[in-house]
Amino acid sequence: MEDISVFLVQNWLNLTALAWFLICFRGYIFYVKRKSFTTPCLVSVMHMYRQEWMMRVMERENRIADTSAIANLERSVSFFASTTMLILAGLMTVLGSTDKAIDLVADIPFAVLATRQEWELKILLLIVLFIYAFFKFTWSLRQYGFASVMIGGAPSPEENVSQQVKQVTADRIAKMASKAANNFNTGLRTFYFSQAVLGWFINPILFMCLATFIVYILYRREFNSSTLHILMMSSEPERKQ
């Protein structure tokens, strides 16, 4: 117990910074998931577009363009999944060169000197984050594959199925595509938050400030960006008074 008390006293600032980072990281993901049900944002608006897209799919005999669009999305996710593996390889290399890295950061102004154990824990946090991102990207890839199969199995116009069946099928495919997109978004958010961890190598306070700034950037882009305003623009032409 005495050793734990000494550890807490000596590392209270680092522990506070880590706790604040986890609150920002997990809290923002939870907030976006809940808020998207009640507030227009990129997640909810894009789901509406996917529903409209899949309704158009039900009316098309030839769906090559639709499967090509899904394939393009898969390529983007695959790029990030591959990049994540390269980053993990780089982090493992840095983990084996801890002493050199500590000496390099020590020359940066306002940098707080860290022990070898503290440095390795910070690297391990980055490794955990990118492993998490890798799982999200690969799961997104699989879900886009499922959506592609669902498009291939959707009823064609010549089958003359009811409008209700078309709507249910379109909603189901749109939900699968949205799940894939949401997992991809979570992986991207993890990339964003991993940038904040870099500040921890310099100063715990900088780490907390960067985590807060990342939350602000992500919130502004997802809930109050010009991109969102364009997506929400009405397709009806404005009438002249």
N, C-alpha and C positions, 0 to 999 in steps of 0.2 A: 504493500500500500504506500509505503514511504517513497519507493522508486517511482510509482505512478504519479504521486503528488509532485515530486521534483520535475518529472517529465512535463506535466501539465503547466507548471509554473514557468518552465524554461521555453515552452513552445506554445504558449497561449495565443500569441498573435498568428502563428501559422495555422493552428487549429481553428481559430475564428475565421481566418481567410478561407480555409477549406470548407468549413460549414456554410459560409455565405455563398461560396461558389456552387455548392450542391443545391442550396435553396434556389439560387438563380436558375441553374440548369434544369433540375427536375421540376421546379415550380413553374417555370415558363412553359415547358412542354405540357404540363397538366392544365395550366391556365388556357393555353391556346385550344386544347382539346375541348374543354368545357365552354369557352367563350364562343367557339365557332358555331355552336348550336343556337345561339341567341343573337349574335352580332355579325353583320357582314364582314368577311375577311377573305384573304386569298384562298383559304381552305374551303370555306362554304361556297364562295362564288365559283371557284373552279369545279366543285362537285356539280353545281347546276349546269355548267357548260358540258361536263361529261355526260350528264343525263340527256341534254339536247343532242349531243353527238351520237349517243347510242340509239336515240329515237330515229335519227337519220340513217343509222346503220340498218335498222329494221326495214327501211324503205328501199335499200339498195340491193340490187342483185349481185353486182360486182363489189367485193369488199377488199380488194387488193390495197387500195389507198389507206384503208383503216388499219389493216395489219402492218402496213409499212410505217404508219404513224406510231403504232405501239412498238415496233422494232427500233425506231429512232429514240424513243424514250428509254428503251432497254439499253441502248448503246451509251446514253448519258449516264445511267446508273452504273453500268459495267465499268465505265471510265473511272468513276469515283471509287468503286470497289477495288479496282486494280491499283489506283493511287494510294488507297489506304494501306494495302499490303506493302508498297514501297516505303511509306512513312514508318510503318511498324519495323521494317528491316533497318531503317535508319536509326530509329530510337533504340533498338537492340544494340546497334553499333556504339551509339553514344553511351549507353549503359556500361559498356566495357571500357570506355575512355573517360570515366568520371573525373579523375584528377585533372586532366587537361582542360575539361570543360569548366571546372570550378575556377581554375586559374584564369581562364578567358573571361568569365563573367565578373571576376573580382575587380577588374580594371574599369568596369562600367560605373559612372557616377551614381550615387545613392543606392548602390547594390549592397544587400545585406549578406554578409559572409555565411555560408551554409556548410554544415558538416557533410561528410560523404554520405551518411545515412539519409539525411534530409534531402540531399540532391537525388539520390536513388529513388526515394519515395515520390518525388515530383515527376521523375521520368516514368515511374510505374503508373502514376495517375494518367499521364498522357497515353501510355500503352493501353490502359483499361478503356479510356475514351475512344481510341481508334479501333479497338477490338469491338466495342459496342457499335460504332459506326459501321464497321465491316458487316456485322450481323444484320443491321438494318438495311444496308444496301443490297446484300444478297437475298434477303427475304423480299425486298421490293422487286428484285429481278424475277423471282419465282412468281410473285403475284401478277406482274405484268405478263408473264408467260401464261398464267391461268386466264387472264383477261383475253389474251389472244385466242386461246382455245374456245372460250365462251363465245367470242365473236364468230368463230368458225361454225359453232354449233347452233347459233341463233336461227330462228325460222326465217325463211326467205319470203319476199312479197308474194310469190306465186302459190305459197301454201295457204294463203287467205285465212290466217289465224285471226282471232278477235283482237280488238284494240287493247283489251285488258291484258291479254297474254303478251302483246308487244311491249306494253308499259312495264309489266312486271319483269320481263326479260331485260329490257333496257336499264331498269333500276338496278337489277342484280349485277349486270356487267359494269355499270357506272360505279357501284359501291366497291367492286373488286379493284377497278382502276384507281379509285380514290384511296383505297387502303395502300396500294402500291406507291402512290404519290406521297401519302402521309409518311410512310416509312422512309422514303427517299428524303423528304423534308427533315425528318428527325436526324437522319445521317448528316445532312448539310448543317443543321443547327449544332450538332456535335463538333463539326469542323470549326464553326464560328467560335464556340466556347473553348475549344482547345487553344485558340489564339490567346485567350485570357490567361491560360495556364503559363504561357511563356513569360508573362509578367511576374509570376511567382518566383521565377529564378532570379529576378532582380530585387523585388521588394514585395512583401505580403500585402501592403496597402495598395500598391499598384495592381496587384492581382485582384483585389476586391473592386477597385475602380473599373478595371477592364471588364470584369464579369457584369457589373452594373451597366456599363456602356453597351455591351453586347445585347443585353436585354432591351435596352432602349432602341438600338438599331433594328433588331428583329421585330419588335412591336411596331415601330414606325412603318417598316416595310410591309408587314402583314395586315395592319389595321388602318393605316393612314398614308398610303403611298399613292403616287400618281398612277402607278400600274393598276392598283385596285380601283381607282376612280374611272379609269378607262374601261376596265372589265365590267363595271356597273353601269356604264352609259347605256341609255335606252336605244334600242334598235329602231324605234319609231322616229321618223324625221320631225323636227320641230315645225310647228305650224306658224306661219307668219301672221302677225296680228293685223 
